[in-house]
C-alpha cells in the first residue's frame, strides 16, 4: 500500500517546478494530459496541499491523501491518458535514444579535448583527434573546432582550482591544521605580456609536492608591484590572517632577492601581509638554485670554454640529418669497438642548464665514433677535435659539471 506522496508523483512524470525537497506544492499535474493554456479543462490536475503531510508510514492516512491516490490511479487507467501515452511513447523512446547518443558523443569530444590539453599541450591537436576518430565512434555534428577545446580549458581550470583550494584549506590529519605553504615565483613573458608564474610547495598525501597555483599579470616591475601581484593572487584563496600563520617563505631568482627585495615587500608591516617586524625573521626567501647555477655556468663558460661549445655545435650539426646519423651508426657497428650511438642534440639558449649537460654528455659518448668517422672520410672537421686544446677543454668542461 502506497504511504508516501513522492512515488505517486513519479507516476505523473512531472509536477510543476517540483523538486523532492519542495514541501510547499498545492497541486500536481500529469504532463501528458494537462494543458496550461486551456483553463476550463481540469484534466490531469490534482489538488493536494503538502502541508497535510507527505509520508504516512506507520500512521493513519488522511482522507485527502487516499483521495489523491484514487484519482491518480483512475487517471492513469483512463482512455485519455492511455491514448496520449501511446501516441507519445515512440517519441519519448526516440528522445531517450537521442539523449544517450548525444551524451556519448559529448563525452568522446570531452575526452579528446582533455587529451589535447593534458597530453599534447595543444588546443589545435583537438581537431586532429576529431578527424582521426570520426568514422570509429559517435562524435555528433557540432563542437568539432578548437574553440570548443579552448572553452573547455576554462572549465577544467575552474574545476582544478576549486579542488586545489579545497585541499589547501583542509586540515591535515597529522596536525589538525592546514598545510604550510612555500611559494615558487618567476617571471614569464609570452607574446610581450609579462606575468608571474606562481607555484606552491605543500604537503600532499604525505609528500612535499609543487602545485601550479596562478599566473599573475605584472603591472609594475618594481619590488612593491611584484609583491602586490603575488599577494593579490594568494589572497584569492587564503585570507590575510591565514596567510600570515601558514606562509613560511619563498624561492625566487636573484633579481627578486638581491635587487628588488620582493620577499621583504611581501611581508612588510605597512603593506601586503602586514607582518610584525619582530616576526619577519621567521620567513625565509631563497635564491633558487637553477638560476644560481645558470650564472655560475655563464661565468665559467667564457673564452676557450665558449669555443668548445661552438665546436660541439658545428660537429653535431653534421650528424643532424637522418642520413648522416645512420651512416655514423653503421660505421660504428662495423668497427672493432662496437658502442651504442646516441642521438646528437643541438644546444639551445632558451633551455635550462640541464639541456646543456645532455648536449655535452651525448657528444662525449659519441666522440670516439665521430672522430673515427670524420678521419676515415677525410673530413676537415676532424682537425677541429683532433687537437690537445679541444680535448683538454672538453675534459675541463666535463669537470665543471661534475663539480
VEXBAZA-746743 format. One line per 4 residues: their letters; for each residue x, y, z of C-alpha. Coordinates in nm, 4 decimals. Example, Ala and Ser with C-alpha at 12.3 -4.5 7.8 and 13.67 -1.06 7.14 Angstrom:
BEGIN
AS> 1.2300 -0.4500 0.7800 | 1.3670 -0.1060 0.7140 .
This chain:
BEGIN
XXXX> 0.0000 0.0000 0.0000 | 0.1395 0.3394 -0.1009 | 0.2146 0.5552 0.2043 | 0.4238 0.8389 0.0512 .
XXXX> 0.3439 1.1210 -0.1885 | 0.6720 1.1104 -0.3860 | 0.6176 0.7695 -0.5542 | 0.2763 0.8976 -0.6597 .
XXXX> 0.4434 1.1993 -0.8168 | 0.6768 0.9778 -1.0165 | 0.3767 0.8127 -1.1795 | 0.2623 1.1508 -1.3036 .
XXXX> 0.6033 1.2060 -1.4722 | 0.6134 1.5702 -1.3746 | 0.4991 1.8212 -1.1142 | 0.5064 2.1906 -1.1951 .
XXXX> 0.8591 2.3035 -1.0938 | 0.8589 2.0287 -0.8311 | 1.1666 1.9016 -0.6506 | 1.1670 1.6377 -0.3806 .
XXXX> 1.2885 1.8923 -0.1265 | 0.9919 2.1184 -0.2047 | 0.7299 2.0902 0.0724 | 0.5072 2.3781 -0.0424 .
XXXX> 0.3281 2.2405 -0.3518 | -0.0533 2.2690 -0.3635 | -0.1364 2.0748 -0.6806 | 0.0089 1.8080 -0.9084 .
XXXX> -0.0215 1.7733 -1.2863 | 0.0158 1.4989 -1.5478 | 0.2465 1.6314 -1.8178 | 0.0786 1.4191 -2.0873 .
XXXX> -0.2785 1.5348 -2.0254 | -0.2641 1.8770 -1.8588 | -0.2888 2.1797 -2.0876 | -0.1955 2.5044 -1.9069 .
XXXX> -0.3438 2.7114 -2.1918 | -0.6899 2.5584 -2.1548 | -0.8049 2.6998 -1.8207 | -1.1542 2.5451 -1.8481 .
XXXX> -1.0181 2.1914 -1.8766 | -0.9183 2.0312 -1.5447 | -0.7992 1.7045 -1.6966 | -0.4684 1.5945 -1.5489 .
XXXX> -0.4640 1.8292 -1.2482 | -0.4889 1.7040 -0.8885 | -0.5178 1.9289 -0.5874 | -0.3250 1.8341 -0.2770 .
XXXX> -0.1629 2.0542 -0.0145 | 0.1806 1.9420 0.1027 | 0.1094 2.0855 0.4474 | -0.1225 1.7889 0.5064 .
XXXX> 0.1814 1.5591 0.5005 | 0.3934 1.3655 0.2520 | 0.4836 1.0493 0.4464 | 0.2307 0.8465 0.6442 .
XXXX> 0.4347 0.5338 0.7210 | 0.3102 0.3858 1.0482 | 0.0252 0.6368 1.0793 | -0.3313 0.6623 0.9549 .
XXXX> -0.3555 0.8158 0.6086 | -0.5806 1.1217 0.5849 | -0.8769 1.1130 0.3502 | -0.7182 1.3779 0.1244 .
XXXX> -0.4193 1.1505 0.0565 | -0.6443 0.8472 -0.0012 | -0.8486 1.0511 -0.2491 | -0.5286 1.1654 -0.4247 .
XXXX> -0.4136 0.8061 -0.4757 | -0.7566 0.7020 -0.6023 | -0.7799 0.9907 -0.8508 | -0.4222 0.9396 -0.9776 .
XXXX> -0.4796 0.5668 -1.0258 | -0.8097 0.6286 -1.2055 | -0.6473 0.8867 -1.4319 | -0.3599 0.6531 -1.5223 .
XXXX> -0.6160 0.3933 -1.6363 | -0.8359 0.6411 -1.8267 | -0.8732 0.6207 -2.2041 | -0.7490 0.9791 -2.2496 .
XXXX> -0.4245 0.9151 -2.0629 | -0.3582 0.5767 -2.2242 | -0.4207 0.7194 -2.5729 | -0.1868 1.0112 -2.5215 .
XXXX> 0.0739 0.7873 -2.3603 | 0.0568 0.5536 -2.6625 | 0.0976 0.8461 -2.9032 | 0.3942 0.9950 -2.7207 .
XXXX> 0.5705 0.6725 -2.6249 | 0.7595 0.6346 -2.9593 | 0.8719 0.9977 -2.9386 | 0.9798 0.9501 -2.5785 .
XXXX> 1.1852 0.6452 -2.6759 | 1.3445 0.8403 -2.9609 | 1.4246 1.1265 -2.7248 | 1.5850 0.8869 -2.4773 .
XXXX> 1.7891 0.7233 -2.7535 | 1.8922 1.0648 -2.8875 | 1.9943 1.1831 -2.5416 | 2.2042 0.8700 -2.4875 .
XXXX> 2.3842 0.9151 -2.8210 | 2.4257 1.2855 -2.7574 | 2.5787 1.2144 -2.4170 | 2.8158 0.9558 -2.5654 .
XXXX> 2.9262 1.1995 -2.8370 | 2.9743 1.4758 -2.5815 | 3.1835 1.2515 -2.3565 | 3.4019 1.1491 -2.6518 .
XXXX> 3.4611 1.5107 -2.7503 | 3.5356 1.5984 -2.3891 | 3.7949 1.3191 -2.3678 | 3.9666 1.4381 -2.6855 .
XXXX> 3.9760 1.7958 -2.5573 | 4.1210 1.6796 -2.2256 | 4.3872 1.4717 -2.4049 | 4.4801 1.7663 -2.6270 .
XXXX> 4.5308 1.9897 -2.3233 | 4.6869 1.7436 -2.0772 | 4.8941 1.5180 -2.3046 | 4.9704 1.7238 -2.6157 .
XXXX> 4.9615 2.0715 -2.4567 | 4.7991 2.1989 -2.7758 | 4.4431 2.3144 -2.8376 | 4.4978 2.2715 -3.2121 .
XXXX> 4.5593 1.8997 -3.1586 | 4.1893 1.8579 -3.0680 | 4.0772 1.8842 -3.4312 | 4.3249 1.6110 -3.5287 .
XXXX> 4.1685 1.3748 -3.2742 | 3.8181 1.4501 -3.4048 | 3.9215 1.3840 -3.7659 | 4.1073 1.0653 -3.6693 .
XXXX> 3.8145 0.9047 -3.4843 | 3.5219 1.0477 -3.6857 | 3.4488 0.7124 -3.8539 | 3.5088 0.4998 -3.5431 .
XXXX> 3.2829 0.6444 -3.2752 | 2.9863 0.8859 -3.2413 | 3.1033 1.2470 -3.2291 | 2.7870 1.4350 -3.3264 .
XXXX> 2.7952 1.7187 -3.5758 | 2.8840 2.0214 -3.3589 | 3.1742 2.1343 -3.1371 | 3.4393 1.9894 -3.3675 .
XXXX> 3.6534 2.3052 -3.3811 | 3.9328 2.4020 -3.1436 | 3.7112 2.6770 -2.9963 | 3.5264 2.4047 -2.8045 .
XXXX> 3.8565 2.2824 -2.6623 | 3.9569 2.6369 -2.5697 | 3.6288 2.6956 -2.3856 | 3.6589 2.3611 -2.2095 .
XXXX> 4.0030 2.4511 -2.0746 | 3.8417 2.7316 -1.8725 | 3.6045 2.4794 -1.7135 | 3.8940 2.2412 -1.6450 .
XXXX> 4.0878 2.5245 -1.4831 | 3.7936 2.6198 -1.2613 | 3.7453 2.2588 -1.1526 | 4.1148 2.2099 -1.0728 .
XXXX> 4.1325 2.5451 -0.8953 | 3.8372 2.4529 -0.6728 | 3.9974 2.1182 -0.5877 | 4.3270 2.2889 -0.5103 .
XXXX> 4.1538 2.5490 -0.2938 | 3.9645 2.2758 -0.1074 | 4.2821 2.0818 -0.0365 | 4.4976 2.3788 0.0651 .
XXXX> 4.2363 2.4910 0.3197 | 4.1681 2.1403 0.4566 | 4.3324 2.0462 0.7914 | 4.5978 1.7740 0.7736 .
XXXX> 4.5191 1.4531 0.9683 | 4.8635 1.4640 1.1314 | 4.8493 1.8195 1.2674 | 4.4849 1.9225 1.2599 .
XXXX> 4.5917 2.2374 1.0734 | 4.6138 2.3170 0.7016 | 4.9451 2.2553 0.5270 | 5.2174 2.5228 0.5496 .
XXXX> 5.2837 2.6866 0.2131 | 5.6081 2.7857 0.0432 | 5.5890 2.9786 -0.2849 | 5.7973 2.9494 -0.6021 .
XXXX> 5.7868 3.2539 -0.8300 | 5.9399 3.3501 -1.1639 | 5.8534 3.5915 -1.4433 | 5.7396 3.4730 -1.7838 .
XXXX> 5.6746 3.6856 -2.0940 | 5.4697 3.5185 -2.3719 | 5.3572 3.7442 -2.6588 | 5.5099 4.0517 -2.4873 .
XXXX> 5.2791 4.0187 -2.1861 | 5.4740 3.9698 -1.8640 | 5.3304 3.7690 -1.5805 | 5.4472 3.5792 -1.2761 .
XXXX> 5.4183 3.2024 -1.2612 | 5.3306 3.1211 -0.9003 | 5.3609 2.7694 -0.7620 | 5.3117 2.6426 -0.4087 .
XXXX> 5.5153 2.3811 -0.2252 | 5.2868 2.1974 0.0175 | 5.2258 1.8614 0.1854 | 5.0076 1.6291 -0.0212 .
XXXX> 4.9456 1.2622 0.0629 | 5.2468 1.2508 0.2928 | 5.4916 1.4086 0.0465 | 5.6098 1.7569 -0.0438 .
XXXX> 5.4685 1.8456 -0.3842 | 5.4766 2.1530 -0.6046 | 5.1344 2.2747 -0.7178 | 5.0796 2.5191 -1.0048 .
XXXX> 4.8849 2.7973 -0.8387 | 4.8406 3.1003 -1.0640 | 4.9717 3.3162 -1.3462 | 4.9520 3.6761 -1.2250 .
XXXX> 4.9927 3.9635 -1.4698 | 5.2663 4.2133 -1.3868 | 5.1550 4.5770 -1.3942 | 5.4607 4.7135 -1.2144 .
XXXX> 5.8148 4.5764 -1.2308 | 5.9175 4.7353 -0.9013 | 5.9674 4.5246 -0.5902 | 5.6465 4.6638 -0.4405 .
XXXX> 5.4490 4.5968 -0.7592 | 5.5674 4.2372 -0.7934 | 5.4985 4.1693 -0.4242 | 5.1472 4.3149 -0.4514 .
XXXX> 5.0709 4.0936 -0.7533 | 5.1850 3.7838 -0.5621 | 4.9861 3.8854 -0.2541 | 4.6712 3.9516 -0.4564 .
XXXX> 4.6962 3.6068 -0.6118 | 4.7466 3.4329 -0.2755 | 4.4623 3.6172 -0.1033 | 4.2286 3.4901 -0.3744 .
XXXX> 4.2384 3.1601 -0.1820 | 4.3719 3.2440 0.1653 | 4.2662 3.5221 0.3963 | 4.5472 3.7542 0.5003 .
XXXX> 4.5279 3.6221 0.8580 | 4.5600 3.2591 0.7451 | 4.8384 3.3575 0.5077 | 5.0445 3.5051 0.7906 .
XXXX> 5.0159 3.1881 1.0004 | 5.0732 2.9371 0.7189 | 5.3209 3.1129 0.4896 | 5.6847 3.0140 0.5576 .
XXXX> 5.8756 3.1763 0.2703 | 5.9552 3.1602 -0.0975 | 6.2102 3.0789 -0.3657 | 6.2865 3.3365 -0.6360 .
XXXX> 6.5612 3.4419 -0.8748 | 6.8465 3.6776 -0.7915 | 6.6736 3.9905 -0.9201 | 6.3800 3.9332 -0.6837 .
XXXX> 6.6060 3.8624 -0.3845 | 6.9075 4.0925 -0.4248 | 6.7881 4.3871 -0.6331 | 6.4130 4.4268 -0.5795 .
XXXX> 6.3627 4.2809 -0.2316 | 6.0296 4.1246 -0.3279 | 6.0282 3.8994 -0.0221 | 6.0707 4.1921 0.2161 .
XXXX> 5.7919 4.3848 0.0453 | 5.5653 4.0788 0.0605 | 5.5856 4.0520 0.4407 | 5.6241 4.4249 0.5086 .
XXXX> 5.4317 4.5537 0.8090 | 5.2910 4.8507 0.6189 | 5.1787 4.6590 0.3066 | 5.0737 4.3191 0.1709 .
XXXX> 5.0830 4.0576 0.4520 | 5.1417 4.3192 0.7255 | 5.3737 4.1004 0.9324 | 5.5027 4.2412 1.2603 .
XXXX> 5.8698 4.3355 1.2246 | 5.9592 4.1139 1.5214 | 5.8223 3.8082 1.3368 | 5.9761 3.8905 0.9974 .
XXXX> 6.2846 3.6751 1.0627 | 6.0632 3.3658 1.0712 | 6.0125 3.3809 0.6935 | 6.2817 3.2511 0.4558 .
XXXX> 6.3379 3.3693 0.0993 | 6.5955 3.1775 -0.1058 | 6.7727 3.2460 -0.4318 | 6.6637 2.9461 -0.6376 .
XXXX> 6.9446 2.7104 -0.7339 | 6.8714 2.6685 -1.1080 | 6.9152 3.0428 -1.1672 | 7.2253 3.0436 -0.9488 .
XXXX> 7.3742 2.7547 -1.1480 | 7.2956 2.9377 -1.4725 | 7.5003 3.2373 -1.3573 | 7.7849 3.0172 -1.2322 .
XXXX> 7.7972 2.8275 -1.5608 | 7.7914 3.1519 -1.7600 | 8.0943 3.2769 -1.5624 | 8.2842 2.9523 -1.6197 .
XXXX> 8.1850 2.9129 -1.9847 | 8.3847 3.2003 -2.1338 | 8.6748 3.2308 -2.3764 | 8.8107 2.8895 -2.4707 .
XXXX> 8.5168 2.7161 -2.2988 | 8.2756 2.9031 -2.5250 | 8.4804 2.7898 -2.8269 | 8.4328 2.4291 -2.7126 .
XXXX> 8.0551 2.4844 -2.7280 | 8.0868 2.6301 -3.0783 | 8.2869 2.3291 -3.1992 | 8.0425 2.0794 -3.0458 .
XXXX> 7.7538 2.2627 -3.2124 | 7.9279 2.2541 -3.5529 | 8.0137 1.8825 -3.5286 | 7.6645 1.7852 -3.4092 .
XXXX> 7.5168 1.9795 -3.6992 | 7.6931 1.7442 -3.9424 | 7.5008 1.4484 -3.7990 | 7.1693 1.6259 -3.7505 .
XXXX> 7.0334 1.4820 -4.0764 | 6.8900 1.1276 -4.0569 | 7.1157 1.0133 -4.3427 | 7.4416 1.1206 -4.1755 .
XXXX> 7.3344 0.9876 -3.8372 | 7.2506 0.6496 -3.9925 | 7.5936 0.6422 -4.1596 | 7.7571 0.7114 -3.8227 .
XXXX> 7.5670 0.4252 -3.6571 | 7.6537 0.1829 -3.9387 | 8.0184 0.2873 -3.9277 | 8.0371 0.2254 -3.5551 .
XXXX> 7.8566 -0.1080 -3.5864 | 8.1139 -0.2294 -3.8406 | 8.4131 -0.1142 -3.6370 | 8.6045 -0.3277 -3.3893 .
XXXX> 8.4896 -0.1162 -3.0939 | 8.1148 -0.1544 -3.1181 | 7.9473 0.1069 -2.8993 | 7.5909 0.2355 -2.8917 .
XXXX> 7.5469 0.5725 -3.0598 | 7.3109 0.8250 -2.9006 | 7.1362 1.0979 -3.0972 | 7.3336 1.4256 -3.1074 .
XXXX> 7.1453 1.7204 -2.9579 | 7.1910 2.0845 -3.0509 | 7.2358 2.3450 -2.7792 | 6.9609 2.5982 -2.7121 .
XXXX> 6.9942 2.9359 -2.5460 | 6.6344 2.9226 -2.4220 | 6.6566 2.5853 -2.2457 | 6.7540 2.5189 -1.8863 .
XXXX> 7.1085 2.4250 -1.7900 | 7.0259 2.0549 -1.7766 | 6.9797 2.0629 -2.1532 | 7.3383 2.1841 -2.1976 .
XXXX> 7.4572 1.8924 -1.9867 | 7.2673 1.6452 -2.2073 | 7.4263 1.8016 -2.5184 | 7.7745 1.7578 -2.3681 .
XXXX> 7.7176 1.4030 -2.2382 | 7.5802 1.2835 -2.5744 | 7.8749 1.4352 -2.7592 | 8.1310 1.2770 -2.5253 .
XXXX> 7.9597 0.9395 -2.5600 | 7.9779 0.9662 -2.9403 | 8.3226 1.1303 -2.9529 | 8.5298 0.8187 -3.0483 .
XXXX> 8.2864 0.7193 -3.3231 | 8.2586 1.0762 -3.4536 | 8.6357 1.1198 -3.4747 | 8.6886 0.7812 -3.6465 .
XXXX> 8.4111 0.8556 -3.8961 | 8.5444 1.2016 -3.9839 | 8.9040 1.0762 -4.0089 | 8.8037 0.7784 -4.2251 .
XXXX> 8.6116 1.0045 -4.4626 | 8.8937 1.2641 -4.4649 | 8.6608 1.5360 -4.3407 | 8.8388 1.8600 -4.2464 .
XXXX> 8.6132 1.8850 -3.9403 | 8.8240 1.6090 -3.7817 | 9.1024 1.8632 -3.7321 | 8.8740 2.0723 -3.5082 .
XXXX> 8.8528 1.7961 -3.2494 | 9.1908 1.6279 -3.3093 | 9.3997 1.8672 -3.1025 | 9.5166 1.8956 -2.7447 .
XXXX> 9.3391 2.2244 -2.6769 | 8.9968 2.0848 -2.7652 | 9.0417 1.7554 -2.5767 | 9.1705 1.9264 -2.2610 .
XXXX> 8.8972 2.1905 -2.2853 | 8.6314 1.9204 -2.3274 | 8.7644 1.7399 -2.0192 | 8.7682 2.0627 -1.8195 .
XXXX> 8.4112 2.1358 -1.9287 | 8.3032 1.7923 -1.8038 | 8.4789 1.8616 -1.4724 | 8.2696 2.1774 -1.4303 .
XXX> 7.9536 1.9673 -1.4463 | 8.0884 1.7089 -1.2033 | 8.1791 1.9864 -0.9588 .
